[in-house]
Amino acid sequence: MSRVASTTPPEGSIIPERHPKSPATGSELPSHFKHCFGCGDLHPTGLHLKARVGEGLNITAQFTVTENHQGAPGLAHGGLLSLAFDEALGKLMWLLRAPAVTARLETDFLSPVPIGSTLFISARITGQQGRKVYSEAEGRLNAPDGPLAVRAASLFIIVPMKHFLENAPAEYIAAIKANPELLSFVDPEFNINP
């Protein structure tokens, strides 16, 4: 059995510098793909998670739980809550201007999240070692300082942009070529050399 990767930054990790061309503090982070279930505006039943850049290496995000996000009647599905945290933690990579994939996500559910409530998420990078980026987040109910409902920690791995483009279905690539505004994350100025 292989060893499970930790979400705790190992000894020798650094706190990376925010990329000088990262989005400005206070700005809304765009959806990386407009059909993304987590953050895409064009997904009919998605979370439509919105995120804003904070100071330093942190972001805030929020989404409102709808009937499309239920697990038990009237409550958000735990998997969808994990998805929201995966999305928010992934958006931290905009601050480093590096595409990445989730290697590990740990989610702690502390209280139910009812339909109609808004989950306010705050996320921050806690360390980096080579291509590995460590981060953590917490989600509060109905206000940035509301009751703590969910916590998460993650490990992301920086990958070349071609990872995403080579794995996309041919019809998506054709749609993107016809409508490049569908993708926000393809930035010719990204300096990626993992």
N, C-alpha and C positions, 0 to 999 in steps of 0.2 A: 504494500500500500504506500502511495506517495504521501509526503508531508503536506499538510494543509497550510497555505500561506496565511501569515498573520496580517491583521489590519493595524498592528502597533508598529510604529516606525522603529527599526532596529538601531542599535548603538551605531554611531557614526553617520546617521542620517543628518541631512541639512534642512533648514527651512529655506526653500528656494526664493529667489528674487521674483517679484512680479515682473512680467515682461513689459518693457517700456511702451510697446504698442498694444497692450491689452486694453480692453474697453475701459472707458473712464468711470471713476467712482460715481455711483448713482444711476448709471445708464442701465437700460433694460437689455438683458442678453437675448440675442435672437434665437429662434428655434434653429437647430442644426439641420432639420429636415421637416418641412411643413406638414408631412403626413405622420410624423413621429407620434406614437400613442402618448408619450409623456408630455411633450412640449409643443407639438404641432397644432397650429390653428386650424388646419384643414382636416384633422381627424374628427369624425362626427361624434364619437363617444369618449375621446381621450381625456386626459387630465387637464390639458391646456395650462400646464404649470408655467408660471411667469417668474422670472428671476431677475434680480438687480445686483449689480456689482457693489460690494462694500468697500471698506478701507482695507488696504493690505491684501491678504490672501483669503478673503471670505466673500460670500454672497448670501443674499436672502432670497427666498422663493416662497410661493404660496399657490395653493389650488383649493377649490371648493369641491367637496365630496357630493356627487350627484347619485341618483338612483342607478346610473350605469356603473357605479363603482362599488356596489354592494357585495358582501359575502353573506353574512347572516342578515336577515331582514332588518333594514334600517341602519346597518353599520358598514363602514368601509371594509373591503376585503383586505386581509393582511398582505397578500401578494401585490395588490395595487398600491398599498402604502409603501412597501419595499421598492416598487417601481418609482414612486415619487422621490424617494431618497436616492435611488440610483441616478435619476435624472438630475436632481439638485447637486449631488456630489460630482457627477460628470461635468456639470457646467463650470465647476471650479477650473477645469482645464483651459477655459477661455483666458484665465488670468496668466497662464503659462504659455498660451498660444501653441498648444501641442495637442494633437488628437490622441485619444487613449481609449482603451477598453477596460471594462470592469473585470478584475481578476477575482475579487472576493468582496462580498457585501454581507455585513452582519447587521441585523435589525432587531431591536428590543422593543416590544409592544408593551407600553406601560398602562394605557387606559384605552377604552373604546373610542372610536372616532365616528360619530353619527353622521348620517346623510344631512346635508345642509350646513355642516360646519366647514370652516376654512382652516386648513392646516398651514401654519406659518413655520417655515423651515429656515434655520440658519446653519450654514455649512462653512467649514474652513479646512485649509490644507494644514496638516500637522507634521509633515516631513517628506523628504525625497531622498532616494538612494538610487542613483543611475536613472533607469527608465521607470522605476517604481515610485508612485506618488500615493501618499497616505493621507486620509482625510476623515473628518467626523462631522456629524450633524445632529441637530435635535429639532423636533417638531412640536409646536405648541398650538393648543386649540383656540381658535377665534380671535387671537391677538398675539402680537410678537412676545408679550410677556404673560400670555395665558398659561393654563395648566400644561405641564409637560406630558405629552402623549406617546411619543415615539423617539427613540434614539437610534443612530446608525453609525457604523464605521466602515471604511472601505480601503481597498487597495486597487489602484488603477495602474495599467501598464501603458506607457507611451508607445505608439505604433506609427509606422509610416502611413500617410494619407491613402496610399494605394490599397491598404488593407480594406478600407471601406468601399472604395470604388471598384476593386476587383471582385468583391463579394456581392455587389448589388445585382439584382436581376436585369437582364438586357432591356426589358420594357421600362425599368426605372431610369437606366442610363439614357435611353432615348428621350424619355420625358424631361430629364434634367438638361439634356442638350438643347431641347426645344424651349425649356423654361428654366434657365439657370437660377432664377430667384427662388426655386424650391430648396436649394441648398445654400445655407448661410456659411457653412464652415469651410468651404473650399477657398482658401486665401493664398494667392500666389506668393505672398510675402512670408508665409510660415517658414521658419527655419527649423526643419526637422531632420535630424540625423541620429536616430536611435542606434 
